[in-house]
Amino acid sequence: MTTQGKRLKKIRQALGLSQEKFGGVIDVSKQYVSNLEADRNILNNEKLVKLLVDYNVNLNYLIADIGDMFLKPKFDDVKNELMKEVEEMLKKRGL
C-alpha cells in the first residue's frame, strides 16, 4: 500500500507540476511539498478542498488509496470540451 505522500507525488506529476509550482498552487513552499511527499507533513482541509475544486483530485484516492486519482469530469465539462474541439475543427476548415 502506498502512502499519502507517494500518492500526492503521483498527483503532482500527473498534473505536470514541479514541487515549486505545486507549492504555489496550494500556497506552501517547495520544502513543504517535499515534506508532504516524504510523509513528514499532511495537508489541512483547506488545501485538500483546493485540490478537489481546482484540480478535480479524488480525495478518496489521496487520503485512503480508494478509486482513481482524479474524479471523472461532469457531463457539462465533457460537453464543453467537445464543443471547443468541434469549433476549432470547423475554423480550420473555414466553416
C-alpha positions, 0 to 999 in steps of 0.5 A: 500500500502506498502512502499519502505522500507517494500518492500526492507525488503521483498527483503532482506529476500527473498534473505536470507540476514541479514541487515549486509550482505545486507549492504555489498552487496550494500556497506552501513552499517547495520544502513543504511539498517535499515534506508532504511527499516524504510523509513528514507533513499532511495537508489541512482541509483547506488545501485538500478542498483546493485540490478537489475544486481546482484540480478535480483530485479524488480525495478518496484516492489521496487520503485512503488509496480508494478509486482513481486519482482524479474524479471523472469530469461532469457531463457539462465539462465533457460537453464543453470540451467537445464543443471547443474541439468541434469549433476549432475543427470547423475554423480550420476548415473555414466553416 
